[in-house]
Amino acid sequence: MERKSVPFSLFIHACALLLAAVILAPLVWLFVMSISPAADLTAKPLRWWPQAVDFSRYGVLLSSIENSAGAAFVASLINSIVVAGMATIAALALAVPAAWAVSRTPAVGWSLYMVIATYMLPPVALAVPLYFGLSHLGLLNNVFGLALVYLTILAPFTTWLLKSGFDAIPREIEAAAMMDGAGLFATLRIITLPLAAPVMATSALFAFLLAWDEFFYALLFTSDLRAKTLTVAIADLAGGRVSDYGLIATAGVLAALPPVAIGLVMQRALISGLTSGGVKG
Amino acid sequence: MSGTSMTTRAWLLMLPLLAVMVAVIGWPLVDTVGLSFTDARLVGTAGNFVGIDNYVKTISGSNFLRSLSTTAQFAIISVFAEMVLGVLAALLLNQQFYGRTVLRGLMILPWALPTVVNATLWRLIYNPEYGALNAALTQIGLLDAYRSWLGEPATALASLIVADCWKNFPLVALIALAALQAVPRDITAASLVDGAGPFARFRFVILPYLAGPLMVALVLRTIEAFKVFDIIWVMTRGGPANSTRTLSILVYQEAFSFQRAGSGASLALIVTLLVAVLAAAYAALVRKTAGSNA
């Protein structure tokens, strides 16, 4: 262990405080805005802490009174959950067999690299034909249509993560099960998938976060409460029709809660997923 | 099982994924190529074949070059800042101090915050009349009068870059920290015995361990920054006076706001090509970095 001088230790602590402030200040301010009365947020000089803490906006946004701001918000919240959930399940259903096949049969690996390379494509390169296609199928402004489009992002990403997960499971275990007379699907079900459960869970969470975060396609392909997702609803709020900044902040806090909770709980797995997939290549 | 039948089985297992990828990526991409040679509108006419007119008009137009330069500025400055801040934060988080575990945990928060929420948050912070930035700077005496950070061409892009960096440098920091923790203690100790100063130690002992993971982060972040749409759309919509109109915003406007599907498609393909060139250049660089470490 190297010894550190007192001035050095003080310097490190000062830097740590600064970093903590940089990370936390915007987030704390988002929360403070959500609980400050509107008058406090437009006061000059600005009040940094509300005179009276006011949680009422959370009630407003989560109420389901017809035609209220709450009803629109709740509808978009449900749409986000439904679209992200469907897209995640579909992406895993496609990615698990494909990732396992590539992991065990390197000869077909080049097709995976083609799938992964689609990550480079800017969504704008696909947007116009997807718009025509969805419109043709009657799937514009529809949660199924949007979930289908989200597979363009989720499926390559989950296949990539899952492939490195399956790579880490020794083939010998599968071979041993097959020697004992288990068929391919029995082997996968009894041996491989349980061993891959952690990486499948991480991939699912990643996929869900990606879909939850998506904005561009949702902006293009949804237009009202039937399919509009949370990101579009918040961009609408921020776009200027609302004069109460606290309400916008409250919507932001609510939209951020699920991914932030997932991030905090899954931190270790998320980071190793991000780094291992990329480093192993 | 023989090699051929294993390959057949692998293809069968990949078939659903490949079929869906062809349907939602392959076909639209081919269709975009077709559209780019027509004057199709988003609504109404299917359009006539116009050859390479769209491409000629796009490349010779001033909008494209200006957007390209805006995009390059955004990507280069924000990714560079994210890398530098990320590595500095990682070096800090690798030191010993009280609350280290908590601070490491907090780093995930900006990354987890949805991009649109981040953009909305910073839009509120930059608000010209009631924003926290104006209030804070005037209250501590750094600013005489409130400014419209996102409303003036001189500050709009820089303000966007700050918001983007805040969200993304913590992820770089966490990736770099994971790499730092893989540096064997013996090596740093040995370099200390050998009398290496802090900078020499960073350059020759620590940096080689960081290079690989950082290159990956650099590639992914640059490609993402080059495709940037969400944060700009929510914060400025490409304004003021088109000073933050990046390529993706330009394509969106052309294809969807002005409904010129054909010319929007040609523009989108040019952007795709630029990203592909960038990615290929990086791939070569990554291979070189990996080779020199081996």
Contacts between the chains, C-beta under 8 A, distances in Angstrom:
chain1	res1	chain2	res2	distance
A	2	B	189	7.4
A	2	B	192	6.4
A	4	B	96	7.4
A	9	B	97	7.4
A	12	B	92	6.8
A	12	B	95	4.8
A	12	B	96	7.6
A	12	B	97	5.0
A	13	B	97	5.1
A	13	B	98	7.0
A	15	B	92	5.2
A	16	B	92	6.4
A	16	B	97	4.9
A	16	B	99	6.8
A	16	B	100	7.5
A	16	B	103	5.9
A	19	B	89	5.9
A	19	B	92	6.3
A	19	B	103	6.6
A	20	B	99	7.6
A	20	B	103	5.6
A	20	B	106	6.6
A	22	B	166	7.4
A	23	B	103	7.9
A	23	B	106	5.2
A	23	B	107	6.6
A	23	B	109	6.4
A	23	B	110	6.4
A	23	B	170	6.6
A	24	B	106	6.7
A	26	B	121	5.9
A	26	B	122	7.3
A	26	B	125	6.6
A	26	B	166	6.6
A	27	B	109	6.0
A	27	B	110	7.7
A	27	B	113	7.4
A	29	B	121	7.7
A	29	B	125	6.9
A	29	B	132	5.6
A	30	B	117	7.9
A	30	B	121	5.0
A	30	B	124	7.9
A	33	B	124	6.6
A	41	B	130	6.1
A	42	B	129	7.6
A	42	B	130	4.9
A	44	B	130	8.0
A	44	B	135	7.7
A	45	B	135	6.3
A	45	B	138	7.6
A	45	B	139	5.9
A	46	B	130	6.9
A	46	B	132	6.6
A	46	B	135	3.6
A	46	B	139	7.6
A	93	B	16	7.6
A	94	B	16	5.2
A	94	B	17	4.2
A	94	B	20	5.8
A	95	B	17	6.4
A	97	B	13	4.0
A	97	B	14	7.2
A	97	B	16	7.0
A	97	B	17	7.5
A	98	B	13	6.2
A	98	B	14	4.4
A	98	B	16	7.4
A	98	B	17	3.9
A	98	B	18	7.6
A	100	B	13	6.7
A	101	B	9	7.2
A	101	B	10	3.9
A	101	B	11	7.7
A	101	B	13	3.8
A	101	B	14	5.2
A	102	B	10	7.1
A	102	B	14	7.1
A	104	B	6	7.7
A	104	B	10	7.2
A	105	B	6	5.5
A	105	B	7	6.0
A	105	B	9	7.6
A	105	B	10	3.7
A	107	B	3	7.7
A	107	B	7	5.3
A	107	B	10	7.2
A	108	B	7	6.5
A	108	B	10	4.5
A	108	B	11	6.2
A	108	B	14	6.3
A	111	B	14	6.3
A	111	B	18	6.5
A	112	B	14	8.0
A	115	B	17	7.0
A	115	B	18	7.5
A	115	B	21	5.6
A	117	B	279	8.0
A	118	B	21	7.0
A	118	B	25	5.1
A	119	B	223	7.5
A	120	B	223	5.9
A	120	B	272	7.6
A	120	B	275	5.1
A	120	B	276	6.0
A	120	B	279	5.0
A	121	B	25	7.0
A	121	B	29	7.0
A	121	B	272	5.9
A	121	B	275	7.6
A	122	B	226	7.9
A	122	B	227	4.4
A	122	B	247	7.8
A	122	B	248	6.0
A	122	B	251	7.7
A	122	B	268	6.8
A	122	B	271	5.3
A	122	B	272	6.0
A	122	B	275	6.2
A	123	B	227	7.4
A	123	B	229	7.4
A	123	B	248	7.8
A	124	B	229	7.6
A	124	B	248	5.4
A	124	B	251	4.1
A	124	B	252	6.5
A	124	B	255	7.3
A	124	B	264	7.7
A	124	B	267	8.0
A	124	B	268	4.4
A	124	B	271	6.6
A	125	B	28	7.9
A	125	B	29	6.3
A	125	B	32	5.7
A	125	B	268	4.4
A	125	B	269	6.3
A	125	B	271	7.0
A	125	B	272	4.5
A	126	B	24	7.7
A	126	B	25	6.4
A	126	B	28	4.2
A	126	B	29	6.3
A	126	B	32	6.7
A	127	B	251	7.9
A	127	B	252	7.9
A	127	B	255	6.7
A	127	B	256	7.6
A	127	B	268	7.3
A	128	B	28	8.0
A	128	B	31	7.8
A	128	B	32	6.3
A	128	B	35	6.1
A	128	B	42	7.2
A	128	B	255	5.3
A	128	B	261	4.9
A	128	B	264	6.2
A	128	B	265	5.6
A	128	B	268	7.5
A	129	B	27	7.1
A	129	B	28	3.8
A	129	B	29	7.8
A	129	B	31	3.7
A	129	B	32	5.7
A	129	B	35	7.1
A	130	B	24	7.3
A	130	B	28	5.2
A	131	B	42	7.3
A	131	B	256	8.0
A	132	B	31	7.6
A	133	B	27	7.9
A	133	B	28	7.0
A	148	B	24	6.5
A	149	B	24	6.6
A	151	B	20	5.8
A	151	B	24	5.6
A	152	B	21	8.0
A	152	B	24	4.9
A	152	B	25	5.3
A	155	B	17	6.2
A	155	B	20	6.5
A	155	B	21	6.6
A	156	B	21	7.4
A	159	B	17	6.5
A	184	B	9	7.7
A	209	B	112	7.4
A	212	B	114	6.5
A	213	B	114	4.8
A	213	B	115	5.7
A	213	B	116	7.6
A	215	B	115	6.6
A	215	B	116	5.2
A	215	B	229	7.5
A	215	B	230	4.4
A	215	B	233	7.5
A	215	B	234	7.7
A	216	B	229	5.3
A	216	B	230	6.5
A	216	B	248	7.9
A	219	B	233	7.4
A	220	B	256	6.5
A	230	B	114	7.8
A	231	B	114	6.3
A	231	B	115	7.8
A	231	B	116	4.2
A	231	B	230	7.8
A	234	B	116	5.3
A	234	B	117	6.3
A	234	B	120	5.7
A	235	B	116	5.6
A	235	B	119	7.8
A	235	B	120	7.3
A	235	B	233	7.2
A	235	B	234	5.0
A	237	B	120	7.5
A	238	B	119	7.4
A	238	B	120	4.2
A	238	B	123	5.7
A	238	B	124	7.8
A	238	B	234	5.9
A	239	B	234	8.0
A	245	B	124	5.6
A	245	B	127	7.4
A	245	B	130	6.8
A	248	B	120	6.1
A	248	B	124	6.6
A	249	B	121	7.5
A	249	B	124	6.6
A	252	B	117	4.3
A	252	B	120	5.3
A	252	B	121	5.9
A	255	B	114	5.7
A	255	B	116	7.6
A	255	B	117	5.3
A	256	B	112	7.4
A	256	B	113	5.2
A	256	B	114	6.1
A	256	B	117	5.0
A	259	B	112	4.5
A	259	B	113	7.2
A	259	B	114	6.2
A	260	B	109	6.1
A	260	B	112	4.6
A	260	B	113	6.7
A	262	B	112	6.9
A	263	B	108	4.4
A	263	B	109	6.9
A	263	B	111	6.6
A	263	B	112	3.2
A	264	B	105	6.5
A	264	B	108	6.2
A	264	B	109	7.7
A	264	B	112	7.6
A	267	B	105	6.4
A	267	B	108	5.0
A	270	B	108	7.3
A	271	B	174	5.2
A	271	B	175	7.1
A	271	B	178	5.8
A	272	B	178	7.4
A	274	B	171	7.6
A	274	B	175	6.6
A	275	B	175	5.6
A	275	B	178	5.4
A	275	B	179	7.7
A	275	B	213	5.8
A	275	B	216	7.7
A	278	B	213	7.3
A	278	B	216	3.9
A	278	B	217	7.8
A	278	B	220	7.2
A	279	B	212	6.0
A	279	B	213	6.0
A	279	B	216	6.3
